[in-house]
Amino acid sequence: MALGFTDLGNTPRVPDKGFTKTSKPRVRRMAFGDGYEQRAVDGINNLNETYNLTFSNRTKTETDDIIAFLDSKAGVTLFNFTVPDTNSSGSEKTIKVVCDTYSQTYSYDDCYTCTATFRRVYEA
């Protein structure tokens, strides 16, 4: 599959180029009085990843379809999202994500923009 996700109508949705990925390892820290510190990873899948996406200058129909898809997931139901990955056998990998935050901007005429934040989850 190409980058992006597939919506309710099985239509591939590809975000604009330049979307960002933010990674934050989950670490337990213990600081001692003499300035020393111990660190250990917190859990098996301890790498929190978020993706900030934009779908700019899309038609009202396309933007409405993207929003309807995200509405249907309600921030709790996971879905597949394909991202670039030069370390895998191909040049992309598919991960499970949920979308906690998204918005729609009414630009002008029939041009709309949708922004969304996908959060990677480690579920089957």
C-alpha positions as CSV (number, residue, x, y, z in Angstrom):
1,M,0.0,0.0,0.0
2,A,1.0,3.6,-0.5
3,L,1.6,5.9,2.4
4,G,-1.5,6.9,4.4
5,F,-4.6,5.0,5.4
6,T,-7.8,3.7,3.8
7,D,-11.1,5.3,4.7
8,L,-14.6,3.8,5.1
9,G,-15.1,3.6,1.3
10,N,-11.8,1.8,0.8
11,T,-10.3,5.0,-0.7
12,P,-6.6,5.5,0.0
13,R,-5.9,8.8,1.8
14,V,-2.4,10.2,1.5
15,P,-1.3,13.1,3.7
16,D,0.6,16.0,2.4
17,K,4.4,15.6,2.1
18,G,6.3,16.8,5.2
19,F,4.2,15.3,7.9
20,T,6.1,14.9,11.2
21,K,6.8,12.0,13.5
22,T,7.6,12.7,17.1
23,S,9.1,9.9,19.3
24,K,9.4,10.0,23.0
25,P,10.8,6.9,24.9
26,R,9.0,6.1,28.1
27,V,11.7,5.9,30.8
28,R,11.6,5.4,34.5
29,R,14.2,7.6,36.3
30,M,15.5,7.5,39.8
31,A,17.6,10.5,40.9
32,F,19.9,10.1,43.9
33,G,21.0,12.9,46.3
34,D,24.6,12.8,45.1
35,G,23.6,13.7,41.5
36,Y,23.6,10.2,40.1
37,E,20.6,8.9,38.2
38,Q,19.4,5.5,37.1
39,R,17.2,5.0,34.0
40,A,15.3,2.0,32.7
41,V,12.8,1.5,29.9
42,D,9.2,1.5,31.1
43,G,7.4,-1.5,29.5
44,I,7.9,-3.6,26.4
45,N,6.7,-1.1,23.8
46,N,8.1,2.0,25.5
47,L,8.5,4.2,22.4
48,N,5.6,6.7,22.2
49,E,5.2,7.9,18.6
50,T,2.8,10.6,17.2
51,Y,2.3,11.7,13.6
52,N,1.1,15.1,12.8
53,L,-0.6,15.1,9.4
54,T,-2.1,17.7,7.0
55,F,-4.5,17.1,4.1
56,S,-4.4,20.6,2.4
57,N,-6.4,22.0,-0.4
58,R,-8.7,19.1,-0.7
59,T,-12.3,19.2,-2.0
60,K,-15.2,19.4,0.5
61,T,-16.2,15.8,-0.4
62,E,-12.7,14.5,0.3
63,T,-12.3,16.4,3.5
64,D,-15.7,15.3,4.7
65,D,-14.8,11.7,3.9
66,I,-11.6,12.0,6.0
67,I,-13.5,13.6,8.9
68,A,-16.3,11.0,8.7
69,F,-13.7,8.2,8.9
70,L,-12.0,9.8,11.9
71,D,-15.4,10.4,13.5
72,S,-16.2,6.7,13.1
73,K,-13.1,5.8,15.0
74,A,-14.0,8.2,17.9
75,G,-10.4,8.2,19.1
76,V,-10.6,4.7,20.5
77,T,-10.8,2.3,17.5
78,L,-7.4,1.6,16.0
79,F,-6.7,1.5,12.2
80,N,-3.7,0.9,9.9
81,F,-1.4,3.7,8.9
82,T,1.4,3.1,6.4
83,V,4.6,5.2,7.0
84,P,8.0,5.4,5.3
85,D,10.6,3.1,6.8
86,T,14.0,2.6,5.2
87,N,14.9,-0.1,7.8
88,S,12.2,-2.5,6.6
89,S,12.4,-4.9,3.6
90,G,10.3,-2.5,1.6
91,S,10.5,1.2,2.1
92,E,7.4,1.5,4.3
93,K,5.7,-0.2,7.2
94,T,2.2,-0.4,8.5
95,I,1.5,0.5,12.1
96,K,-1.6,0.6,14.3
97,V,-2.8,4.1,15.3
98,V,-5.6,6.0,16.9
99,C,-6.6,9.6,16.2
100,D,-7.2,11.6,19.3
101,T,-7.2,15.1,17.7
102,Y,-8.3,16.4,14.3
103,S,-9.7,19.5,12.8
104,Q,-11.1,20.9,9.6
105,T,-10.4,24.3,8.1
106,Y,-12.7,25.9,5.6
107,S,-10.2,27.7,3.3
108,Y,-12.1,29.1,0.4
109,D,-14.5,28.0,-2.4
110,D,-14.2,24.2,-2.5
111,C,-10.8,24.0,-0.8
112,Y,-10.6,22.6,2.6
113,T,-7.8,21.5,4.9
114,C,-7.8,18.7,7.6
115,T,-5.2,18.3,10.2
116,A,-4.9,15.2,12.4
117,T,-2.6,13.7,15.1
118,F,-2.2,9.9,15.0
119,R,-0.8,8.1,18.0
120,R,0.8,4.7,17.6
121,V,-0.7,1.9,19.7
122,Y,0.7,-1.6,20.3
123,E,-2.3,-3.8,20.0
124,A,-3.1,-6.9,17.9
